[in-house]
Structures are given as C-alpha cells and as structure tokens.
Amino acid sequence: MPSHFHPDKIRDINATVRYVITGQGVWNITVSGGRVIVDQSDRPADATITMSAEDFMGLQSGTLNPMTAFMAGRVAIQGDLDTVLRFQSVFGQ
C-alpha cells in the first residue's frame, strides 16, 4: 500500500485503518504527519476493513470497484466510514 500512497491527498489525515485479510493476516495502515506506517501491532484502529486476499488484490489493481465490493458484502467495514473513504483517496483505491 505505501507504493500506492498519494501524499498530495492527505488532507490532514491522522488515522489508522486495520486490514483483516482472511486467511492471510492483519495489518494496520497509519497515515500521520505525511507518512505511511504499515505494521501488525495491536494499536487501536479508527476503522477495520475485512476482505479476502483476492478482493484486496482486486481493489489494489483497480479491477474491483470498492463500492461494488462493499454493496455485494465482499468487503466489511467496522468503525469510522469517513476515515475509510478518506483512505480511498490517499491510496488511490
């Protein structure tokens, strides 16, 4: 995800989103101070996104529309939806 980062779109984001990739693991993506930190810590997250590895790759490659995946139940979101939407623009998802 850091390779997809668009720092010009940060808009004062200071948040952590936890990605739960079923069967693969859990990662936290934190945007703070113009930097992106990826880790697997237990830090609190503003939102959690759960999906399969296949769907994660589809979202990253642009072959899966985020709204379509969400509406079809392929992506589950818990927590602050506004943060998730802001992350979409920062990471070009």
VMD Tcl script that builds the backbone (N, CA, C; Angstrom):
set m [mol new atoms 279]
animate dup $m
set s [atomselect $m all]
$s set {name element resname resid chain x y z} {
  {N N MET 1 A 0.792 -1.199 0.000}
  {CA C MET 1 A 0.000 0.000 0.000}
  {C C MET 1 A 0.838 1.268 0.000}
  {N N PRO 2 A 1.982 1.299 0.674}
  {CA C PRO 2 A 2.760 2.534 0.601}
  {C C PRO 2 A 3.133 2.930 -0.823}
  {N N SER 3 A 3.262 1.969 -1.727}
  {CA C SER 3 A 3.607 2.302 -3.110}
  {C C SER 3 A 2.444 2.977 -3.836}
  {N N HIS 4 A 1.216 2.857 -3.308}
  {CA C HIS 4 A 0.032 3.489 -3.896}
  {C C HIS 4 A -0.291 4.822 -3.234}
  {N N PHE 5 A 0.533 5.260 -2.306}
  {CA C PHE 5 A 0.286 6.443 -1.488}
  {C C PHE 5 A 0.395 7.715 -2.312}
  {N N HIS 6 A -0.599 8.585 -2.180}
  {CA C HIS 6 A -0.610 9.886 -2.850}
  {C C HIS 6 A -0.516 10.972 -1.772}
  {N N PRO 7 A 0.701 11.393 -1.401}
  {CA C PRO 7 A 0.855 12.348 -0.295}
  {C C PRO 7 A 0.173 13.686 -0.542}
  {N N ASP 8 A -0.069 14.040 -1.792}
  {CA C ASP 8 A -0.738 15.299 -2.097}
  {C C ASP 8 A -2.216 15.285 -1.711}
  {N N LYS 9 A -2.748 14.118 -1.348}
  {CA C LYS 9 A -4.168 13.994 -0.996}
  {C C LYS 9 A -4.394 13.723 0.490}
  {N N ILE 10 A -3.415 14.002 1.319}
  {CA C ILE 10 A -3.515 13.656 2.745}
  {C C ILE 10 A -4.655 14.381 3.449}
  {N N ARG 11 A -4.815 15.658 3.219}
  {CA C ARG 11 A -5.882 16.445 3.842}
  {C C ARG 11 A -5.913 16.295 5.359}
  {N N ASP 12 A -4.778 16.419 5.986}
  {CA C ASP 12 A -4.679 16.381 7.450}
  {C C ASP 12 A -5.153 15.073 8.073}
  {N N ILE 13 A -4.933 13.984 7.401}
  {CA C ILE 13 A -5.328 12.689 7.955}
  {C C ILE 13 A -4.332 12.260 9.026}
  {N N ASN 14 A -4.860 11.836 10.134}
  {CA C ASN 14 A -4.079 11.243 11.209}
  {C C ASN 14 A -4.925 10.077 11.711}
  {N N ALA 15 A -4.798 8.922 11.063}
  {CA C ALA 15 A -5.697 7.810 11.357}
  {C C ALA 15 A -5.029 6.473 11.071}
  {N N THR 16 A -5.615 5.436 11.658}
  {CA C THR 16 A -5.170 4.067 11.422}
  {C C THR 16 A -6.358 3.237 10.951}
  {N N VAL 17 A -6.146 2.492 9.882}
  {CA C VAL 17 A -7.145 1.543 9.401}
  {C C VAL 17 A -6.525 0.158 9.459}
  {N N ARG 18 A -7.250 -0.767 10.066}
  {CA C ARG 18 A -6.798 -2.161 10.170}
  {C C ARG 18 A -7.405 -2.945 9.005}
  {N N TYR 19 A -6.541 -3.653 8.303}
  {CA C TYR 19 A -6.966 -4.524 7.208}
  {C C TYR 19 A -6.873 -5.967 7.679}
  {N N VAL 20 A -8.003 -6.648 7.699}
  {CA C VAL 20 A -8.047 -8.070 8.031}
  {C C VAL 20 A -8.234 -8.803 6.712}
  {N N ILE 21 A -7.172 -9.479 6.282}
  {CA C ILE 21 A -7.211 -10.230 5.027}
  {C C ILE 21 A -7.383 -11.699 5.420}
  {N N THR 22 A -8.582 -12.213 5.207}
  {CA C THR 22 A -8.912 -13.548 5.685}
  {C C THR 22 A -7.931 -14.591 5.152}
  {N N GLY 23 A -7.444 -15.396 6.082}
  {CA C GLY 23 A -6.504 -16.452 5.740}
  {C C GLY 23 A -5.073 -15.977 5.543}
  {N N GLN 24 A -4.842 -14.658 5.641}
  {CA C GLN 24 A -3.507 -14.117 5.385}
  {C C GLN 24 A -2.911 -13.375 6.577}
  {N N GLY 25 A -3.720 -12.585 7.282}
  {CA C GLY 25 A -3.201 -11.836 8.417}
  {C C GLY 25 A -3.901 -10.517 8.603}
  {N N VAL 26 A -3.355 -9.740 9.538}
  {CA C VAL 26 A -3.918 -8.442 9.915}
  {C C VAL 26 A -2.807 -7.400 9.829}
  {N N TRP 27 A -3.104 -6.287 9.157}
  {CA C TRP 27 A -2.143 -5.201 9.021}
  {C C TRP 27 A -2.816 -3.888 9.364}
  {N N ASN 28 A -2.055 -3.010 9.991}
  {CA C ASN 28 A -2.508 -1.652 10.273}
  {C C ASN 28 A -1.808 -0.705 9.314}
  {N N ILE 29 A -2.573 0.185 8.727}
  {CA C ILE 29 A -2.026 1.238 7.880}
  {C C ILE 29 A -2.305 2.548 8.610}
  {N N THR 30 A -1.238 3.246 9.007}
  {CA C THR 30 A -1.387 4.514 9.712}
  {C C THR 30 A -0.856 5.631 8.834}
  {N N VAL 31 A -1.655 6.671 8.688}
  {CA C VAL 31 A -1.233 7.886 7.999}
  {C C VAL 31 A -1.151 8.965 9.066}
  {N N SER 32 A 0.046 9.518 9.225}
  {CA C SER 32 A 0.257 10.536 10.250}
  {C C SER 32 A 1.478 11.373 9.883}
  {N N GLY 33 A 1.339 12.664 9.976}
  {CA C GLY 33 A 2.460 13.554 9.706}
  {C C GLY 33 A 3.023 13.412 8.301}
  {N N GLY 34 A 2.160 13.099 7.345}
  {CA C GLY 34 A 2.611 12.953 5.966}
  {C C GLY 34 A 3.333 11.657 5.671}
  {N N ARG 35 A 3.293 10.721 6.606}
  {CA C ARG 35 A 3.972 9.433 6.421}
  {C C ARG 35 A 2.969 8.295 6.495}
  {N N VAL 36 A 3.364 7.172 5.925}
  {CA C VAL 36 A 2.570 5.951 5.998}
  {C C VAL 36 A 3.371 4.913 6.768}
  {N N ILE 37 A 2.746 4.306 7.765}
  {CA C ILE 37 A 3.376 3.255 8.551}
  {C C ILE 37 A 2.523 2.007 8.425}
  {N N VAL 38 A 3.141 0.898 8.068}
  {CA C VAL 38 A 2.455 -0.389 7.966}
  {C C VAL 38 A 3.044 -1.296 9.034}
  {N N ASP 39 A 2.174 -1.855 9.872}
  {CA C ASP 39 A 2.664 -2.778 10.899}
  {C C ASP 39 A 1.581 -3.791 11.246}
  {N N GLN 40 A 1.937 -4.702 12.105}
  {CA C GLN 40 A 0.991 -5.713 12.559}
  {C C GLN 40 A 0.810 -5.626 14.071}
  {N N SER 41 A 0.847 -4.422 14.607}
  {CA C SER 41 A 0.710 -4.210 16.044}
  {C C SER 41 A -0.761 -4.309 16.455}
  {N N ASP 42 A -0.982 -4.211 17.755}
  {CA C ASP 42 A -2.337 -4.220 18.299}
  {C C ASP 42 A -2.850 -2.814 18.574}
  {N N ARG 43 A -2.248 -1.818 17.937}
  {CA C ARG 43 A -2.663 -0.431 18.171}
  {C C ARG 43 A -4.143 -0.271 17.826}
  {N N PRO 44 A -4.825 0.636 18.515}
  {CA C PRO 44 A -6.236 0.884 18.200}
  {C C PRO 44 A -6.373 1.424 16.778}
  {N N ALA 45 A -7.445 1.045 16.117}
  {CA C ALA 45 A -7.691 1.499 14.752}
  {C C ALA 45 A -8.990 2.301 14.709}
  {N N ASP 46 A -9.032 3.261 13.798}
  {CA C ASP 46 A -10.236 4.063 13.610}
  {C C ASP 46 A -11.304 3.290 12.842}
  {N N ALA 47 A -10.856 2.347 12.025}
  {CA C ALA 47 A -11.772 1.515 11.248}
  {C C ALA 47 A -11.081 0.189 10.930}
  {N N THR 48 A -11.899 -0.815 10.691}
  {CA C THR 48 A -11.387 -2.133 10.297}
  {C C THR 48 A -12.084 -2.554 9.019}
  {N N ILE 49 A -11.280 -3.003 8.049}
  {CA C ILE 49 A -11.800 -3.486 6.776}
  {C C ILE 49 A -11.437 -4.963 6.674}
  {N N THR 50 A -12.439 -5.798 6.429}
  {CA C THR 50 A -12.221 -7.239 6.320}
  {C C THR 50 A -12.596 -7.691 4.915}
  {N N MET 51 A -11.690 -8.480 4.303}
  {CA C MET 51 A -11.929 -8.988 2.942}
  {C C MET 51 A -10.994 -10.151 2.660}
  {N N SER 52 A -11.246 -10.820 1.558}
  {CA C SER 52 A -10.366 -11.909 1.127}
  {C C SER 52 A -9.115 -11.331 0.466}
  {N N ALA 53 A -8.097 -12.157 0.358}
  {CA C ALA 53 A -6.866 -11.737 -0.321}
  {C C ALA 53 A -7.154 -11.414 -1.785}
  {N N GLU 54 A -8.006 -12.206 -2.398}
  {CA C GLU 54 A -8.350 -11.986 -3.811}
  {C C GLU 54 A -9.020 -10.618 -3.991}
  {N N ASP 55 A -9.941 -10.287 -3.097}
  {CA C ASP 55 A -10.607 -8.989 -3.202}
  {C C ASP 55 A -9.652 -7.835 -2.898}
  {N N PHE 56 A -8.750 -8.018 -1.937}
  {CA C PHE 56 A -7.756 -6.988 -1.650}
  {C C PHE 56 A -6.916 -6.705 -2.897}
  {N N MET 57 A -6.468 -7.762 -3.561}
  {CA C MET 57 A -5.662 -7.574 -4.772}
  {C C MET 57 A -6.480 -6.908 -5.877}
  {N N GLY 58 A -7.756 -7.256 -5.975}
  {CA C GLY 58 A -8.620 -6.621 -6.969}
  {C C GLY 58 A -8.796 -5.139 -6.715}
  {N N LEU 59 A -8.950 -4.776 -5.441}
  {CA C LEU 59 A -9.068 -3.360 -5.100}
  {C C LEU 59 A -7.780 -2.611 -5.404}
  {N N GLN 60 A -6.646 -3.220 -5.063}
  {CA C GLN 60 A -5.355 -2.567 -5.296}
  {C C GLN 60 A -5.036 -2.414 -6.776}
  {N N SER 61 A -5.429 -3.397 -7.565}
  {CA C SER 61 A -5.122 -3.340 -9.002}
  {C C SER 61 A -6.137 -2.511 -9.782}
  {N N GLY 62 A -7.270 -2.207 -9.149}
  {CA C GLY 62 A -8.298 -1.432 -9.828}
  {C C GLY 62 A -9.286 -2.276 -10.600}
  {N N THR 63 A -9.183 -3.592 -10.503}
  {CA C THR 63 A -10.114 -4.459 -11.228}
  {C C THR 63 A -11.398 -4.723 -10.437}
  {N N LEU 64 A -11.433 -4.324 -9.162}
  {CA C LEU 64 A -12.627 -4.475 -8.336}
  {C C LEU 64 A -13.014 -3.101 -7.805}
  {N N ASN 65 A -14.226 -2.689 -8.080}
  {CA C ASN 65 A -14.737 -1.402 -7.625}
  {C C ASN 65 A -15.040 -1.484 -6.133}
  {N N PRO 66 A -14.502 -0.551 -5.315}
  {CA C PRO 66 A -14.723 -0.615 -3.869}
  {C C PRO 66 A -16.192 -0.584 -3.465}
  {N N MET 67 A -16.987 0.267 -4.100}
  {CA C MET 67 A -18.399 0.366 -3.742}
  {C C MET 67 A -19.150 -0.911 -4.120}
  {N N THR 68 A -18.831 -1.463 -5.269}
  {CA C THR 68 A -19.460 -2.717 -5.692}
  {C C THR 68 A -19.119 -3.835 -4.713}
  {N N ALA 69 A -17.843 -3.909 -4.313}
  {CA C ALA 69 A -17.410 -4.946 -3.372}
  {C C ALA 69 A -18.113 -4.782 -2.031}
  {N N PHE 70 A -18.251 -3.553 -1.561}
  {CA C PHE 70 A -18.920 -3.298 -0.287}
  {C C PHE 70 A -20.397 -3.671 -0.366}
  {N N MET 71 A -21.072 -3.218 -1.413}
  {CA C MET 71 A -22.508 -3.485 -1.560}
  {C C MET 71 A -22.801 -4.981 -1.731}
  {N N ALA 72 A -21.860 -5.708 -2.306}
  {CA C ALA 72 A -22.030 -7.153 -2.507}
  {C C ALA 72 A -21.644 -7.951 -1.264}
  {N N GLY 73 A -21.178 -7.272 -0.210}
  {CA C GLY 73 A -20.795 -7.956 1.020}
  {C C GLY 73 A -19.431 -8.622 0.959}
  {N N ARG 74 A -18.658 -8.292 -0.047}
  {CA C ARG 74 A -17.315 -8.872 -0.181}
  {C C ARG 74 A -16.302 -8.134 0.678}
  {N N VAL 75 A -16.646 -6.916 1.084}
  {CA C VAL 75 A -15.808 -6.101 1.954}
  {C C VAL 75 A -16.675 -5.650 3.121}
  {N N ALA 76 A -16.214 -5.911 4.346}
  {CA C ALA 76 A -16.938 -5.485 5.539}
  {C C ALA 76 A -16.154 -4.363 6.211}
  {N N ILE 77 A -16.869 -3.343 6.661}
  {CA C ILE 77 A -16.230 -2.195 7.305}
  {C C ILE 77 A -16.866 -2.004 8.678}
  {N N GLN 78 A -16.000 -1.861 9.673}
  {CA C GLN 78 A -16.435 -1.530 11.030}
  {C C GLN 78 A -15.687 -0.272 11.451}
  {N N GLY 79 A -16.375 0.602 12.163}
  {CA C GLY 79 A -15.715 1.810 12.642}
  {C C GLY 79 A -16.084 3.015 11.803}
  {N N ASP 80 A -15.164 3.959 11.722}
  {CA C ASP 80 A -15.401 5.253 11.100}
  {C C ASP 80 A -15.351 5.179 9.575}
  {N N LEU 81 A -16.517 5.196 8.954}
  {CA C LEU 81 A -16.613 5.102 7.498}
  {C C LEU 81 A -15.950 6.297 6.812}
  {N N ASP 82 A -16.008 7.470 7.419}
  {CA C ASP 82 A -15.362 8.653 6.841}
  {C C ASP 82 A -13.855 8.442 6.681}
  {N N THR 83 A -13.236 7.828 7.686}
  {CA C THR 83 A -11.798 7.534 7.599}
  {C C THR 83 A -11.518 6.588 6.440}
  {N N VAL 84 A -12.338 5.581 6.269}
  {CA C VAL 84 A -12.151 4.626 5.164}
  {C C VAL 84 A -12.260 5.341 3.825}
  {N N LEU 85 A -13.237 6.218 3.684}
  {CA C LEU 85 A -13.402 6.955 2.430}
  {C C LEU 85 A -12.217 7.879 2.164}
  {N N ARG 86 A -11.691 8.493 3.213}
  {CA C ARG 86 A -10.519 9.358 3.047}
  {C C ARG 86 A -9.291 8.527 2.648}
  {N N PHE 87 A -9.146 7.341 3.209}
  {CA C PHE 87 A -8.033 6.463 2.843}
  {C C PHE 87 A -8.127 6.076 1.370}
  {N N GLN 88 A -9.339 5.889 0.865}
  {CA C GLN 88 A -9.515 5.561 -0.544}
  {C C GLN 88 A -8.825 6.570 -1.440}
  {N N SER 89 A -9.000 7.843 -1.127}
  {CA C SER 89 A -8.390 8.882 -1.978}
  {C C SER 89 A -6.884 8.952 -1.770}
  {N N VAL 90 A -6.413 8.742 -0.554}
  {CA C VAL 90 A -4.981 8.825 -0.271}
  {C C VAL 90 A -4.215 7.685 -0.933}
  {N N PHE 91 A -4.854 6.508 -1.026}
  {CA C PHE 91 A -4.170 5.339 -1.590}
  {C C PHE 91 A -4.651 4.999 -2.997}
  {N N GLY 92 A -5.447 5.841 -3.583}
  {CA C GLY 92 A -5.846 5.622 -4.961}
  {C C GLY 92 A -6.679 4.376 -5.152}
  {N N GLN 93 A -7.460 4.004 -4.167}
  {CA C GLN 93 A -8.286 2.796 -4.255}
  {C C GLN 93 A -9.615 3.111 -4.875}
}
mol reanalyze $m
mol bondsrecalc $m
mol representation Tube
mol addrep $m
